[in-house]
Structure formats: C-alpha cells, structure tokens
Amino acid sequence: MDNLRMAFPEKSEREIKLIAKRFYHNLIDTSIETIKMVSTSKQSLLKRMTANWDSVNTYYKTGRNVQVLIGHNFNWEFCTATCPLKFEFPFVAVYMPMTSKIFEKFFRKLRSHYGTILIRATHMREDYAAYKNKQHLLALGADQNPGNQANAWWFNFFGRPTPFVKGPAKGAISNNTIVVFAFIHKIRRGNYEIVFELLTDNPAAFTEQELTGKFVHNLETVIRKYPDMWLWSHRRWKHKWKEEYGPVIQ
C-alpha cells in the first residue's frame, strides 16, 4: 500500500485499494499457475502465453545477439517456460538464486524444463562465459534492485529517485547487442500476452545512461497502464539516494 500511495499520489484511497485488490488476485493466480506448471502440458502452456514472437525471431538471421529487458510482472514463470519453445535463439535467462536449497532446486527444474538456460545473477560472469561467444537471446529482469546503490543509475521513477542496474546497457553497447523491451499483460484469467518492442538495434548510438533511461521510461509507462500486474509487494524504494551517487536523471 505504501508503494502504491507513493507511485500514484494523484489517485484516491479507493482507487489505490482497488489496484491492491487486483494485484493480490494476480499474485494468487500466479502462485497457483506456477504450481500447476508441474503438470501442465506444453500445448496448454503455449495456448496460455501468446506473443509477437516473429518480431524478435527476425533478428536471428542477422547472426547478432538479442537482449530482452523485462520487469517483474505477472506471469513471468509462464514467460520463462514458453520462450525457449518459440524463440529460434537459445534462450538464456538471468535469475536471482533462492536461499532455500529446496526451492532453488524446484524452480531451476521448473524454469529449465523446456530448454531455458539459467544464469545466476550472483555468478553472472562465471555462468555466462559458456554462452558469451555463441548466438543467443539473453533475458534480464532489469527492474531488480542493484546490489550496490553507489554503482547504479538513479532515475526519477514514479517521481522518486530509484536505482537501476548498469550492467544491461553496458553489455549491450560493448557487444553491439539488439535491445528489446518486453512486458506481459493478462488477456483473461490464466491467459497472458508478451509484447516485445524494439528499443534499439544500434546500441552504440546511446550512452549507457540513455539506453537504461529508455527501459525505465517504457517500464513506468507500462506499469501505469497495467498497475495491478507489477510486483508491488517488494520494497522498490527501500534505498535512499545520496548526493555522492550523482545526479538523479529526469
């Protein structure tokens, strides 16, 4: 509720509560759907998650890599499972390991069942080394809170100074990687659509800050359009900006 009130100061308390109610419905649905994935068939999964796959697959013939930047909106587990079935690229996804060994083992098996290659965010350089020089599509949850706030880009996100990781933009520019923004929205209960939008096929034309800013702008736009689909239950604004971090980018 605090997150929603900070993000939407223009909305009434009634509107905030309605978004929260819909959010909890989506959270519960995603939890149940994730458990159900253990027995869900490939055909059923593909019917429940549609996307403009060809808009990304068209880059496969260029021989270049693609980086997909996405926020934590529902149902990302369906997304992670479906992508390797529809992309022509080997699908490499970065994830944050869980502290529980039991849950870590469960989710690694669930997410990699149809061919997703998992890379630990905590061991990015080590895990990514085997795929760096092979054509692939790399998917990152780029709204993750940075581990080091001093080494982050601070943007004005929903009117508040917010840190974003530098790595995705830095990697895209240095490796001439095509950058695509993605978001998920719910068509109806149990059925979702991923929308892929090209951010740039010429990353060298941007600075790291500018390229990160394009993602931040798109992310806020999509969250404002589908506010109940983003993961509001985490403390997005738990870190406070300090002058030594540099200016907040508008």
Beta strands, then each sheet from edge to edge (+ up, - down):
strand 1: 49-51
strand 2: 66-70
strand 3: 91-95
strand 4: 117-120
strand 5: 137-141
strand 6: 153-157
strand 7: 160-164
strand 8: 178-188
strand 9: 191-200
sheet 1: 1+ 9+ 8- 2- 5- 3- 4-
sheet 2: 6+ 7-
end
